[in-house]
Amino acid sequence: MEYRRRNNSDTWHFCRNCSNWPTSDYKVRQSKPTTGELDNECRSKEANGNCR
Ligand SMILES: [Zn+2]
């Protein structure tokens, strides 16, 4: 799973279908981030089995 965070944000996204999925100017991690926060929309999608 890939985690992305905008350079000016502390919020990590991990669903490609998130409406806020960063597509430019972002940092990437391949493992669960240990700093910052996980995006609420991504978490909600995951909980609903709707995270792609
Ligand atoms: Zn997100």
N, CA, C, O and the ligand as a Tripos MOL2 file, in Angstrom:
@<TRIPOS>MOLECULE
protein
  209   207    53     0     0
PROTEIN
NO_CHARGES

@<TRIPOS>ATOM
      1 N           0.8460   -1.1910    0.0000 N.3       1 MET1
      2 CA          0.0000    0.0000    0.0000 C.3       1 MET1
      3 C           0.8840    1.2450    0.0000 C.2       1 MET1
      4 O           1.9150    1.2830    0.6720 O.2       1 MET1
      5 N           0.4750    2.2580   -0.7560 N.am      2 GLU2
      6 CA          1.2560    3.4780   -0.8510 C.3       2 GLU2
      7 C           0.5710    4.6110   -0.0830 C.2       2 GLU2
      8 O          -0.6390    4.8160   -0.1860 O.2       2 GLU2
      9 N           1.3680    5.3260    0.6730 N.am      3 TYR3
     10 CA          0.8520    6.4610    1.4320 C.3       3 TYR3
     11 C           1.4050    7.7350    0.8220 C.2       3 TYR3
     12 O           2.5920    7.8310    0.5100 O.2       3 TYR3
     13 N           0.5220    8.7140    0.6580 N.am      4 ARG4
     14 CA          0.9750    9.9920    0.1060 C.3       4 ARG4
     15 C           0.5400   11.1430    0.9980 C.2       4 ARG4
     16 O          -0.5250   11.1210    1.6140 O.2       4 ARG4
     17 N           1.4050   12.1490    1.0430 N.am      5 ARG5
     18 CA          1.1230   13.3340    1.8540 C.3       5 ARG5
     19 C           1.5760   14.5620    1.0640 C.2       5 ARG5
     20 O           2.6700   14.5800    0.5000 O.2       5 ARG5
     21 N           0.7450   15.5590    1.0330 N.am      6 ARG6
     22 CA          1.1560   16.7940    0.3710 C.3       6 ARG6
     23 C           2.2840   17.4390    1.1710 C.2       6 ARG6
     24 O           2.3550   17.3090    2.3930 O.2       6 ARG6
     25 N           3.1530   18.1320    0.4590 N.am      7 ASN7
     26 CA          4.3050   18.7380    1.1240 C.3       7 ASN7
     27 C           3.9090   19.7550    2.1950 C.2       7 ASN7
     28 O           4.6620   19.9870    3.1410 O.2       7 ASN7
     29 N           2.7430   20.3530    2.0490 N.am      8 ASN8
     30 CA          2.3220   21.3620    3.0210 C.3       8 ASN8
     31 C           1.2770   20.8240    3.9940 C.2       8 ASN8
     32 O           0.5560   21.5980    4.6230 O.2       8 ASN8
     33 N           1.1930   19.4860    4.1180 N.am      9 SER9
     34 CA          0.1650   18.8940    4.9830 C.3       9 SER9
     35 C           0.7370   17.7610    5.8210 C.2       9 SER9
     36 O           1.7150   17.1250    5.4270 O.2       9 SER9
     37 N           0.1320   17.5080    6.9720 N.am     10 ASP10
     38 CA          0.5540   16.4010    7.8330 C.3      10 ASP10
     39 C          -0.3600   15.1940    7.6780 C.2      10 ASP10
     40 O          -0.2030   14.2000    8.3880 O.2      10 ASP10
     41 N          -1.3070   15.2730    6.7610 N.am     11 THR11
     42 CA         -2.3000   14.2140    6.6030 C.3      11 THR11
     43 C          -1.9100   13.2360    5.4960 C.2      11 THR11
     44 O          -1.6830   13.6330    4.3530 O.2      11 THR11
     45 N          -1.8360   11.9540    5.8520 N.am     12 TRP12
     46 CA         -1.4720   10.9230    4.8860 C.3      12 TRP12
     47 C          -2.7200   10.3260    4.2430 C.2      12 TRP12
     48 O          -3.7190   10.0730    4.9170 O.2      12 TRP12
     49 N          -2.6520   10.1040    2.9330 N.am     13 HIS13
     50 CA         -3.7280    9.4530    2.1960 C.3      13 HIS13
     51 C          -3.2470    8.0970    1.7190 C.2      13 HIS13
     52 O          -2.0730    7.9320    1.3890 O.2      13 HIS13
     53 N          -4.1460    7.1280    1.6810 N.am     14 PHE14
     54 CA         -3.7370    5.8010    1.2080 C.3      14 PHE14
     55 C          -4.7650    5.1600    0.2900 C.2      14 PHE14
     56 O          -4.5940    4.0060   -0.1050 O.2      14 PHE14
     57 N          -5.8440    5.8870   -0.0660 N.am     15 CYS15
     58 CA         -6.8180    5.3850   -1.0400 C.3      15 CYS15
     59 C          -6.6830    6.2100   -2.3190 C.2      15 CYS15
     60 O          -6.8000    7.4350   -2.2980 O.2      15 CYS15
     61 N          -6.4370    5.5260   -3.4210 N.am     16 ARG16
     62 CA         -6.2840    6.2450   -4.6840 C.3      16 ARG16
     63 C          -7.5820    6.9200   -5.1030 C.2      16 ARG16
     64 O          -7.5610    7.8840   -5.8690 O.2      16 ARG16
     65 N          -8.7120    6.4220   -4.6060 N.am     17 ASN17
     66 CA         -9.9870    7.0250   -4.9880 C.3      17 ASN17
     67 C         -10.4280    8.0910   -3.9910 C.2      17 ASN17
     68 O         -11.5660    8.5580   -4.0440 O.2      17 ASN17
     69 N          -9.5330    8.4760   -3.0820 N.am     18 CYS18
     70 CA         -9.8440    9.5920   -2.1800 C.3      18 CYS18
     71 C          -9.9400   10.8770   -2.9980 C.2      18 CYS18
     72 O          -9.1540   11.0930   -3.9210 O.2      18 CYS18
     73 N         -10.9110   11.7310   -2.6550 N.am     19 SER19
     74 CA        -11.0780   12.9700   -3.4210 C.3      19 SER19
     75 C          -9.9040   13.9130   -3.2030 C.2      19 SER19
     76 O          -9.7090   14.8620   -3.9630 O.2      19 SER19
     77 N          -9.1180   13.6430   -2.1530 N.am     20 ASN20
     78 CA         -7.9610   14.4930   -1.8740 C.3      20 ASN20
     79 C          -6.6310   13.7920   -2.1500 C.2      20 ASN20
     80 O          -5.5800   14.2650   -1.7160 O.2      20 ASN20
     81 N          -6.6690   12.6790   -2.8620 N.am     21 TRP21
     82 CA         -5.4460   11.9310   -3.1860 C.3      21 TRP21
     83 C          -4.4480   12.8560   -3.8940 C.2      21 TRP21
     84 O          -4.7570   13.3960   -4.9560 O.2      21 TRP21
     85 N          -3.2670   13.0410   -3.3230 N.am     22 PRO22
     86 CA         -2.2790   13.9520   -3.9320 C.3      22 PRO22
     87 C          -1.7450   13.3930   -5.2600 C.2      22 PRO22
     88 O          -1.4040   12.2130   -5.3480 O.2      22 PRO22
     89 N          -1.6750   14.2320   -6.2680 N.am     23 THR23
     90 CA         -1.1520   13.8080   -7.5600 C.3      23 THR23
     91 C           0.0700   14.6150   -7.9710 C.2      23 THR23
     92 O           0.7150   14.3030   -8.9720 O.2      23 THR23
     93 N           0.3900   15.6440   -7.2090 N.am     24 SER24
     94 CA          1.6130   16.3930   -7.4910 C.3      24 SER24
     95 C           2.0790   17.0290   -6.1940 C.2      24 SER24
     96 O           1.2830   17.2860   -5.2910 O.2      24 SER24
     97 N           3.3930   17.2820   -6.1110 N.am     25 ASP25
     98 CA          3.9450   17.9570   -4.9470 C.3      25 ASP25
     99 C           3.6570   17.1830   -3.6540 C.2      25 ASP25
    100 O           3.1090   17.7400   -2.7030 O.2      25 ASP25
    101 N           4.0210   15.9200   -3.6260 N.am     26 TYR26
    102 CA          3.7300   15.1020   -2.4540 C.3      26 TYR26
    103 C           4.9140   14.2130   -2.0710 C.2      26 TYR26
    104 O           5.8410   14.0130   -2.8560 O.2      26 TYR26
    105 N           4.8580   13.6810   -0.8380 N.am     27 LYS27
    106 CA          5.8300   12.7120   -0.3430 C.3      27 LYS27
    107 C           5.1790   11.3260   -0.3610 C.2      27 LYS27
    108 O           3.9590   11.2040   -0.2480 O.2      27 LYS27
    109 N           6.0000   10.2920   -0.5040 N.am     28 VAL28
    110 CA          5.4890    8.9280   -0.5850 C.3      28 VAL28
    111 C           6.1450    8.0460    0.4710 C.2      28 VAL28
    112 O           7.3340    8.1750    0.7620 O.2      28 VAL28
    113 N           5.3430    7.1510    1.0360 N.am     29 ARG29
    114 CA          5.8520    6.0990    1.9180 C.3      29 ARG29
    115 C           5.2370    4.7760    1.4950 C.2      29 ARG29
    116 O           4.0930    4.7340    1.0420 O.2      29 ARG29
    117 N           5.9900    3.7010    1.6410 N.am     30 GLN30
    118 CA          5.4670    2.3820    1.2830 C.3      30 GLN30
    119 C           4.9630    1.6360    2.5130 C.2      30 GLN30
    120 O           4.3610    0.5690    2.3950 O.2      30 GLN30
    121 N           5.2080    2.1970    3.6810 N.am     31 SER31
    122 CA          4.7410    1.5530    4.9090 C.3      31 SER31
    123 C           3.9230    2.5530    5.7160 C.2      31 SER31
    124 O           3.9160    3.7480    5.4210 O.2      31 SER31
    125 N           3.2400    2.0560    6.7290 N.am     32 LYS32
    126 CA          2.3650    2.9210    7.5150 C.3      32 LYS32
    127 C           3.1660    4.0490    8.1670 C.2      32 LYS32
    128 O           4.1500    3.7910    8.8600 O.2      32 LYS32
    129 N           2.7530    5.2810    7.9490 N.am     33 PRO33
    130 CA          3.4890    6.4320    8.4900 C.3      33 PRO33
    131 C           3.4850    6.4390   10.0110 C.2      33 PRO33
    132 O           2.5030    6.0520   10.6430 O.2      33 PRO33
    133 N           4.5880    6.8810   10.5840 N.am     34 THR34
    134 CA          4.6920    6.9480   12.0470 C.3      34 THR34
    135 C           4.4970    8.3720   12.5400 C.2      34 THR34
    136 O           4.4180    8.6120   13.7450 O.2      34 THR34
    137 N           4.4180    9.3200   11.6080 N.am     35 THR35
    138 CA          4.1760   10.7120   11.9910 C.3      35 THR35
    139 C           2.9680   11.2310   11.2370 C.2      35 THR35
    140 O           2.5490   10.6430   10.2400 O.2      35 THR35
    141 N           2.4090   12.3340   11.7140 N.am     36 GLY36
    142 CA          1.2560   12.9190   11.0480 C.3      36 GLY36
    143 C          -0.0080   12.1230   11.3160 C.2      36 GLY36
    144 O          -0.0490   11.2760   12.2080 O.2      36 GLY36
    145 N          -1.0420   12.4070   10.5280 N.am     37 GLU37
    146 CA         -2.3440   11.7630   10.7240 C.3      37 GLU37
    147 C          -2.7950   11.0770    9.4520 C.2      37 GLU37
    148 O          -2.3780   11.4360    8.3510 O.2      37 GLU37
    149 N          -3.6620   10.0740    9.6210 N.am     38 LEU38
    150 CA         -4.2650    9.4210    8.4640 C.3      38 LEU38
    151 C          -5.5590   10.1480    8.1240 C.2      38 LEU38
    152 O          -6.3480   10.4870    9.0050 O.2      38 LEU38
    153 N          -5.7610   10.3790    6.8400 N.am     39 ASP39
    154 CA         -6.9240   11.1230    6.3750 C.3      39 ASP39
    155 C          -8.2430   10.4610    6.7850 C.2      39 ASP39
    156 O          -8.3950    9.2440    6.6750 O.2      39 ASP39
    157 N          -9.1800   11.2620    7.2510 N.am     40 ASN40
    158 CA        -10.4780   10.7270    7.6840 C.3      40 ASN40
    159 C         -11.2570   10.1020    6.5380 C.2      40 ASN40
    160 O         -11.9180    9.0790    6.7160 O.2      40 ASN40
    161 N         -11.1810   10.7170    5.3600 N.am     41 GLU41
    162 CA        -11.9180   10.1610    4.2240 C.3      41 GLU41
    163 C         -11.3420    8.8010    3.8350 C.2      41 GLU41
    164 O         -12.0920    7.8720    3.5340 O.2      41 GLU41
    165 N         -10.0240    8.6830    3.8400 N.am     42 CYS42
    166 CA         -9.3920    7.4010    3.5150 C.3      42 CYS42
    167 C          -9.7790    6.3470    4.5550 C.2      42 CYS42
    168 O         -10.0830    5.2070    4.2050 O.2      42 CYS42
    169 N          -9.7680    6.7260    5.8160 N.am     43 ARG43
    170 CA        -10.1190    5.7750    6.8750 C.3      43 ARG43
    171 C         -11.5620    5.3130    6.7270 C.2      43 ARG43
    172 O         -11.8750    4.1370    6.9130 O.2      43 ARG43
    173 N         -12.4290    6.2520    6.3910 N.am     44 SER44
    174 CA        -13.8360    5.9230    6.2090 C.3      44 SER44
    175 C         -14.0210    4.9810    5.0160 C.2      44 SER44
    176 O         -14.8150    4.0430    5.0810 O.2      44 SER44
    177 N         -13.2940    5.2310    3.9400 N.am     45 LYS45
    178 CA        -13.3800    4.3470    2.7660 C.3      45 LYS45
    179 C         -12.9010    2.9460    3.1280 C.2      45 LYS45
    180 O         -13.5080    1.9500    2.7350 O.2      45 LYS45
    181 N         -11.8210    2.8810    3.8690 N.am     46 GLU46
    182 CA        -11.2920    1.5750    4.2590 C.3      46 GLU46
    183 C         -12.3120    0.8320    5.1150 C.2      46 GLU46
    184 O         -12.5280   -0.3660    4.9320 O.2      46 GLU46
    185 N         -12.9400    1.5460    6.0520 N.am     47 ALA47
    186 CA        -13.9160    0.9270    6.9330 C.3      47 ALA47
    187 C         -15.1180    0.4020    6.1500 C.2      47 ALA47
    188 O         -15.7510   -0.5800    6.5390 O.2      47 ALA47
    189 N         -15.4220    1.0810    5.0310 N.am     48 ASN48
    190 CA        -16.5590    0.6630    4.1950 C.3      48 ASN48
    191 C         -16.1510   -0.3280    3.1100 C.2      48 ASN48
    192 O         -16.9820   -0.7440    2.3030 O.2      48 ASN48
    193 N         -14.8720   -0.7070    3.0870 N.am     49 GLY49
    194 CA        -14.3980   -1.6210    2.0540 C.3      49 GLY49
    195 C         -14.3800   -0.9600    0.6850 C.2      49 GLY49
    196 O         -14.4670   -1.6320   -0.3420 O.2      49 GLY49
    197 N         -14.2640    0.3710    0.6800 N.am     50 ASN50
    198 CA        -14.3540    1.1430   -0.5560 C.3      50 ASN50
    199 C         -13.0360    1.8210   -0.9030 C.2      50 ASN50
    200 O         -13.0000    2.7390   -1.7230 O.2      50 ASN50
    201 N         -11.9510    1.3650   -0.2750 N.am     51 CYS51
    202 CA        -10.6430    1.9870   -0.4800 C.3      51 CYS51
    203 C          -9.9200    1.2810   -1.6250 C.2      51 CYS51
    204 O          -9.6630    0.0790   -1.5540 O.2      51 CYS51
    205 N          -9.5920    2.0310   -2.6850 N.am     52 ARG52
    206 CA         -8.8970    1.4410   -3.8280 C.3      52 ARG52
    207 C          -7.5220    2.0590   -4.0180 C.2      52 ARG52
    208 O          -6.7960    1.6800   -4.9370 O.2      52 ARG52
    209 ZN         -7.5600   10.6890    1.7160 Zn       53 ZN53
@<TRIPOS>BOND
     1     1     2 1
     2     2     3 1
     3     3     4 2
     4     3     5 am
     5     5     6 1
     6     6     7 1
     7     7     8 2
     8     7     9 am
     9     9    10 1
    10    10    11 1
    11    11    12 2
    12    11    13 am
    13    13    14 1
    14    14    15 1
    15    15    16 2
    16    15    17 am
    17    17    18 1
    18    18    19 1
    19    19    20 2
    20    19    21 am
    21    21    22 1
    22    22    23 1
    23    23    24 2
    24    23    25 am
    25    25    26 1
    26    26    27 1
    27    27    28 2
    28    27    29 am
    29    29    30 1
    30    30    31 1
    31    31    32 2
    32    31    33 am
    33    33    34 1
    34    34    35 1
    35    35    36 2
    36    35    37 am
    37    37    38 1
    38    38    39 1
    39    39    40 2
    40    39    41 am
    41    41    42 1
    42    42    43 1
    43    43    44 2
    44    43    45 am
    45    45    46 1
    46    46    47 1
    47    47    48 2
    48    47    49 am
    49    49    50 1
    50    50    51 1
    51    51    52 2
    52    51    53 am
    53    53    54 1
    54    54    55 1
    55    55    56 2
    56    55    57 am
    57    57    58 1
    58    58    59 1
    59    59    60 2
    60    59    61 am
    61    61    62 1
    62    62    63 1
    63    63    64 2
    64    63    65 am
    65    65    66 1
    66    66    67 1
    67    67    68 2
    68    67    69 am
    69    69    70 1
    70    70    71 1
    71    71    72 2
    72    71    73 am
    73    73    74 1
    74    74    75 1
    75    75    76 2
    76    75    77 am
    77    77    78 1
    78    78    79 1
    79    79    80 2
    80    79    81 am
    81    81    82 1
    82    82    83 1
    83    83    84 2
    84    83    85 am
    85    85    86 1
    86    86    87 1
    87    87    88 2
    88    87    89 am
    89    89    90 1
    90    90    91 1
    91    91    92 2
    92    91    93 am
    93    93    94 1
    94    94    95 1
    95    95    96 2
    96    95    97 am
    97    97    98 1
    98    98    99 1
    99    99   100 2
   100    99   101 am
   101   101   102 1
   102   102   103 1
   103   103   104 2
   104   103   105 am
   105   105   106 1
   106   106   107 1
   107   107   108 2
   108   107   109 am
   109   109   110 1
   110   110   111 1
   111   111   112 2
   112   111   113 am
   113   113   114 1
   114   114   115 1
   115   115   116 2
   116   115   117 am
   117   117   118 1
   118   118   119 1
   119   119   120 2
   120   119   121 am
   121   121   122 1
   122   122   123 1
   123   123   124 2
   124   123   125 am
   125   125   126 1
   126   126   127 1
   127   127   128 2
   128   127   129 am
   129   129   130 1
   130   130   131 1
   131   131   132 2
   132   131   133 am
   133   133   134 1
   134   134   135 1
   135   135   136 2
   136   135   137 am
   137   137   138 1
   138   138   139 1
   139   139   140 2
   140   139   141 am
   141   141   142 1
   142   142   143 1
   143   143   144 2
   144   143   145 am
   145   145   146 1
   146   146   147 1
   147   147   148 2
   148   147   149 am
   149   149   150 1
   150   150   151 1
   151   151   152 2
   152   151   153 am
   153   153   154 1
   154   154   155 1
   155   155   156 2
   156   155   157 am
   157   157   158 1
   158   158   159 1
   159   159   160 2
   160   159   161 am
   161   161   162 1
   162   162   163 1
   163   163   164 2
   164   163   165 am
   165   165   166 1
   166   166   167 1
   167   167   168 2
   168   167   169 am
   169   169   170 1
   170   170   171 1
   171   171   172 2
   172   171   173 am
   173   173   174 1
   174   174   175 1
   175   175   176 2
   176   175   177 am
   177   177   178 1
   178   178   179 1
   179   179   180 2
   180   179   181 am
   181   181   182 1
   182   182   183 1
   183   183   184 2
   184   183   185 am
   185   185   186 1
   186   186   187 1
   187   187   188 2
   188   187   189 am
   189   189   190 1
   190   190   191 1
   191   191   192 2
   192   191   193 am
   193   193   194 1
   194   194   195 1
   195   195   196 2
   196   195   197 am
   197   197   198 1
   198   198   199 1
   199   199   200 2
   200   199   201 am
   201   201   202 1
   202   202   203 1
   203   203   204 2
   204   203   205 am
   205   205   206 1
   206   206   207 1
   207   207   208 2
@<TRIPOS>SUBSTRUCTURE
     1 MET1         2 RESIDUE 1 A MET
     2 GLU2         6 RESIDUE 1 A GLU
     3 TYR3        10 RESIDUE 1 A TYR
     4 ARG4        14 RESIDUE 1 A ARG
     5 ARG5        18 RESIDUE 1 A ARG
     6 ARG6        22 RESIDUE 1 A ARG
     7 ASN7        26 RESIDUE 1 A ASN
     8 ASN8        30 RESIDUE 1 A ASN
     9 SER9        34 RESIDUE 1 A SER
    10 ASP10       38 RESIDUE 1 A ASP
    11 THR11       42 RESIDUE 1 A THR
    12 TRP12       46 RESIDUE 1 A TRP
    13 HIS13       50 RESIDUE 1 A HIS
    14 PHE14       54 RESIDUE 1 A PHE
    15 CYS15       58 RESIDUE 1 A CYS
    16 ARG16       62 RESIDUE 1 A ARG
    17 ASN17       66 RESIDUE 1 A ASN
    18 CYS18       70 RESIDUE 1 A CYS
    19 SER19       74 RESIDUE 1 A SER
    20 ASN20       78 RESIDUE 1 A ASN
    21 TRP21       82 RESIDUE 1 A TRP
    22 PRO22       86 RESIDUE 1 A PRO
    23 THR23       90 RESIDUE 1 A THR
    24 SER24       94 RESIDUE 1 A SER
    25 ASP25       98 RESIDUE 1 A ASP
    26 TYR26      102 RESIDUE 1 A TYR
    27 LYS27      106 RESIDUE 1 A LYS
    28 VAL28      110 RESIDUE 1 A VAL
    29 ARG29      114 RESIDUE 1 A ARG
    30 GLN30      118 RESIDUE 1 A GLN
    31 SER31      122 RESIDUE 1 A SER
    32 LYS32      126 RESIDUE 1 A LYS
    33 PRO33      130 RESIDUE 1 A PRO
    34 THR34      134 RESIDUE 1 A THR
    35 THR35      138 RESIDUE 1 A THR
    36 GLY36      142 RESIDUE 1 A GLY
    37 GLU37      146 RESIDUE 1 A GLU
    38 LEU38      150 RESIDUE 1 A LEU
    39 ASP39      154 RESIDUE 1 A ASP
    40 ASN40      158 RESIDUE 1 A ASN
    41 GLU41      162 RESIDUE 1 A GLU
    42 CYS42      166 RESIDUE 1 A CYS
    43 ARG43      170 RESIDUE 1 A ARG
    44 SER44      174 RESIDUE 1 A SER
    45 LYS45      178 RESIDUE 1 A LYS
    46 GLU46      182 RESIDUE 1 A GLU
    47 ALA47      186 RESIDUE 1 A ALA
    48 ASN48      190 RESIDUE 1 A ASN
    49 GLY49      194 RESIDUE 1 A GLY
    50 ASN50      198 RESIDUE 1 A ASN
    51 CYS51      202 RESIDUE 1 A CYS
    52 ARG52      206 RESIDUE 1 A ARG
    53 ZN53       209 GROUP 0 **** ****
